[in-house]
Amino acid sequence: MIKTLIWRPLQRLVDFMSGSATGGLVLMGTAVLAIIVANSPYAPAYFAAWHGHIGPLSALHWVNDGLMAVFFLLVGLEIKREFIDGELASKRLRVLPGLAALGGMVVPALLYLLVNRGDTESLRGWAIPSATDIAFALGVAALLGSRVPASLKAFLAALAIIDDLGAVVIIALFYTPDIQVLYLGLSSLMVLVMVSMNRLGVRHLWPYLLSGSVLWVFVHASGVHATLAGVATALCVPLRDAQGRLPSDGDCTHSPLLRLEHSLHRLVPLTVLPLFGFANAGISFSGVGVEQWLAATTVGVGLGLALGKLVGVFGTAWLAIRMGWAAMPGRASMTQLFGTALLCGIGFTMSLFIGMLAFPVHPELQDEVKLGILAGSVMAGLAGWLVLRFAARPLPAGQPA
């Protein structure tokens, strides 16, 4: 009896922690907690804690530049694996998610620029609604179970990975204010060292992680955002084993990249992203009125996520399928594709991240960004869930209507 009382809750906890929706649920919980704390009597302590210094950087800086480099390391590993031996390994497989991701980045940005035209300062936030939150979006899809076909989940994952790659490029090109040439050169040298280790057949992970840590220091000092060191390190970690063979059936025993990715898949969604969400999602609604909700930045971000993502992703995917450039995901209906496109409007993590980069010294604009992300992501997520929850499923091939 006692064993049953102990074992059942423990087993349920293990099942929850290993579930594919867990990361999104935990991130959602910490974001809600941050908003609650930011509007409680503990708000002064909450905001003061994140701006307190730990060594040379503030606690918020360590989270956004340090811990998020680990998130970008995982993103880079996923990008490399998918392009070499995954859902994006061939041109045919890349067409639909690639075009949909491109549309899903361009249309929200254009919509934001349209809403914020004439305001030079707020225009810097044009890229904020262009990002899809892979943890949230896949978490909602996982909660819907078999109502979302496996082909659409793969499409959503591939699209989000390409979307993340686009966000990395945008951060590198448009949100790097000053460049220190010396440290940029040292950063390039460290990347060259890791590439050489890969070519020479180094298959232990610790030399790459050690070199990546040094790279982070150099990139941070160079003026380029330090999190990009995570992506650069990931792209140098070898996927193949010592004999040059690709891993088979997900076996990560002999693949350094898969070993590292497997380790980070539980660490990042359950620690790094929730901590980032708790540190950045807190917004005080004290003094927030109609003016803030209707501010151009708020409306631009909210519309970009809720409407721009839908138009960009679904419109581009529909056109690609209609023109014969790509095939419809297997056993999926157009309504289900529409619902999946809505989920792409959940832009929490990367949108917040870009928002902090776009307006580093304008807390009032940061708050408007958070309001827009909150409104747009909730509308997109709820609408996507409802469409996919009640969408009719296509009949299996060969079954009469």
N, C-alpha and C positions, 0 to 999 in steps of 0.2 A: 504493500500500500504506500509506504513512505517513498520507496523507489519510484513508483508510478507518479507520485505527486511532484517529485524532483525532476524526473526524466522528461515528462510531457512538456512542461514549460521550457525546459532547456532545448528540447528538440524543435519546438516551435520557434524559439529564438534563432537557432541555427538555420532553420528553413527560411526565416525572414531575411537573415543576413545574406544568404546565398541567392535570394530571389533577384530577378532582373529588374524589378521595379524599386528595389530597396534604395538605390542611390538617389533616385528622384524624390522618393518619399522623405528621406532624411534631409535632403536639401530643402524641400518644401517646408519641413518642420522647423529647421533652423532659421529660415527666412521669416516665417511667421513669428518665431520666438524673438528675433531681432526687432521686429516692428513692435511687438508687445513691450519689450524692455525699453525701447526708445520712447515709448509713450507712458512710461510708468515713473514712479518716484525715483527709480534707479537710473534714469536717463543720464543725469550729469556724470555719474560714475562710469556708465557705459561708454559715452563719448570720450571722456577723459582717459580711460584705460587704453583705447586704441591710439590715442595721440601721445601716450607716454613712450619714452625712448628706452629701447633695449640695446645698449651699445650705440653704434653710430646711426641706427635707423629707428623710426617709430615702430610700434607693434603692428600698426596697419601696413606700414611699408614692408615689414618682414613677411606679412601674409600675402600682400599683393605682388611683391617682387620675388620673394623667396619661396614660399610654399607653392605659389601658383606656377613656379618654374617646374615643379614636380608634375602638376597637372599638364603643362605643355609637353613635358617629357612623355607622358602617356599618350597625349594626342599625336605626337610625332611618331611614336612606335606604331600606333594604329594606322596612321597614314602610310607608313612604309610597308607594313605587312599587307594592307589591303591592296596597295598598288603593285606589289610583287607577287603575292600569292593569295589574294582574297577576292572580294566582290568587285574590285576595280582593276583586276589583273589584265583584262583585255579591253580593247577599244570598244567592243560591242557592249560590255558590261558597264563602261563608264558613261556612255552617251546619255541615258535618261537621267541618272542622278547628277551628272555633270552639268547638263543643260538646265535642269531644275534648280540646282544650287546657284548657278550663275544668275538665272532670273530672280531667284530668291534673295540675292545680294543687291542686284541693280535696282529693282523696282522699289523696295523699301527706302533705299538711299535717295532715289529721285523724289519719292513722296515726301521724305523729310526735308529735302532741299526746297521743294515747292512750298511747304508750309512755313519754312524759316527764311524764305528769300528776303533779302534786305537787312537781315541781322547778321553782321559779320562775325560776332562772337559765337552765337549759337550754331552757325553753319559748320563749325568744327565738329559737331556731333553727328555728321551725316552718316557715319558708318555704324552708329549704335544699333539701329533696328535691323541691320543686315545679318546678324548672327543668330543661329539656332542653338538652343541649349540641348545638347545630346542627352544628358542625364534625365532632364525633365520630360522631353519628348518621348524617348524610348520607355521611360517609366510609365507614362500614361498609356502608351501602346501595350506595354506588358500587362497593365491592369485590366485591359480589355480582352486579354487572352486570345481565343481563337477567332474573335470577331475581327481581328486584324490579321490577314493572311501573312504567312512567313515571308512571302515575296515582298510585301509592302514594308515589313519591319526591316528587311535587308535593304530595300530602297531608301528608307528613312535613315538607317545607319550610314549608308554610303553617302547620301546627300549631306548629312551632318558632318561627316569627316571631311568632305570636300569644302564644305562651308567653313570648318575650322581652319583648313589650309588657307582659304581666302582671307580669313580674319588675321592669320599670322602675317601674310603678305601685306595686308593693309596696315597693321601695327608697325611693321618694319619700314614701310614707305612713307606713311603719312603721320605717324605719331612719334617720331624721333626728332626732337627739337634741335639738339646740338650734338655734334659728333667730335669726339676726341680721337684724332687719327692714330696716335700712339697705341692706345688701348684697343682700338679697332684692329690694328695690325697684329697685336698680341692675341686677340680673339681669333683672328684668321689662322695664326700659327697653331693655336690649340686645336682648331678644327682639323688642320692638316695633320697634326700628330695623331688624332683619333682615326682619321681616314687611313693613315699609314698602318696603324695597329690592325684595322680591319683587313687591309690588303696583306699584311704579314701573317694573318691567321690567328690573331689573339682572340680567344673565345671566352676568357674569364671576364666577368662583368666589372669587377672592382677597378681595373685600369680605366675603363670608360667612365665610371661614376666619379672617380677621383679627378680625371681630366675634365669632366663636365662641371665639377664644382669650381675648379680653377677658371674654366671658361666663363662661368656665371660671374665671378668677380671681375674679370676683364670686360665682359659685355656691360655689366652694370656701370663700370667706370667709363666706358666708351660713350655713353649717352643713348645707345640703343636699348630698348627695354629689355631688362635682364631675363625675363621669362623666355625670350627667344633662344637663350642658351639651352633650354630644355629640348626644344625642337631640334636644334643643331646636333646635340648629343645623341638624341634618338635616331637620327638619320645615319649616324656612324656605327651604331650597334649592329653587329651582323645577325641576319636572319638565318643564314645557312649554317650547317654544322661544320665540323672540322674537315669533312670530306667534300664540302661544297654542295651538299644536298639540302633541298628545301624540306621543312618538317612535314610529316605525313599525318593526316587525321588529327591535327591539333596537338600532336605530341610535342611538349615543350622541353623534354629532357635534354636534348642536344642543341637546342636553338637558344642562344643568349637573348635574342630579342623576345622570344615568347616567354622565357623564364622571367625576364624583367617585367614584361607586360602583365603576366599572370600575377606577379607579386603586387603590382601597382593597382590592379583592378579592384582590389578590396580596400587598399589603403586610401586611394584618392577619393572615391565616392563617399566613403564613410568618415573621412577625417579632413582632407584638404578642402574639398568643395563645401562641406557644411561650415567649416571655420571661415572660409571666404564669404559665404552667404551671411553668416552671423555678423561678420565684421563690416560688411558693406550694405546690407539690405536695410539696416536700421534707419528709419526716417521718422522724425517727429511730426505729427499732424497738428501740433500746436501752431496756430497762425496760418495753417494751410486752408485757403478758401477757394472760391470759384476762380479767382484770378490765377492761382497756381495750377489748378486743374486744366484751365483753358490756355495756359501759356504755350507759346509756339513750340518750345522744346518738348513739353509734355505731350502735346497733341501730335507733333511730328514723330516722336518715338512710338507712342501708342498706336497711331494709325499705320506707321511703318510695319510694326509687328503684326497687328491684327488683320490689316487689309493688304498691305504691301507684300508681305510674305505669301499670303494666299494667292494673290494675283500673279506674283512672280513665279512661284513654284508650280501651282496648278496650271496657269496659263502656258508656261513654257513646256511642261510635261505633256499637256493636252496637244499642243501644236506639234511636238516631236513625234507623238504617237500617230496623230492624224496625218502627218506628212510622210510617215513610214521611216523616220530616222531611227526610231527605237520601238521596242515592243512593250505592250502593256504588261505590268507585273502579273505573273501567273496567278490564276484563281482570284483575281481582284476585280472589283467593279469600278467604274468611273466615280461613283459616289464615295467609295472607300478611298480612292486616290484623292478626292476632294477633301475628305476628313483628315487624311494624313498631311495634306498641304496645310491645313489649318493648324495642326500640331507644330509645324515648323515655325509658327509665330510665337512659340514659347522661347523667349530670348534671354533668360535670366542671367546665367553666369557670364558668358562672353559679352553680352550687352552691357552689363554692369562694369565689367573690366574695361571695355573701350570707353565707357562713359567717364570713368575715373581718369583715363588718359586724356580724353578730349578736354575736360574742364578741371585740371588739377588745382587751380587756385580760385575756383568759383563755386563755393558750397551751395549757393542758391540754384545754380544750374544743375549741380549734381542732384539736388533734391528733386528738381523737375524731371531729370532723367529717370530717377527711381520711381516717381509717380507714373511716368509714361510706361516704363517697363512693367510695373505692377499691373496697370490697367490693361495694356496690350496683351501681356502674357496670360492673364486670367481669362480675358475674353477669348483669345485664340485657343487656349487649352480646354476651356469649358465647351466652346463650340465644336472643336475637334472631337472631344469625347462624346458629345451628343450625336453628332453625325455618324461616327463609327459605331456607337452603341446601337443605333437603330437602322443602320444601313442594311439593305437587303444583300445577302451574299449570293454571288453567282453560282449557278448549278455546276457540279463537277462535270468534266468533259464526258460527253457520251450519254448523259442522263437526260431523258425527255422532259420538256417543260410541262 
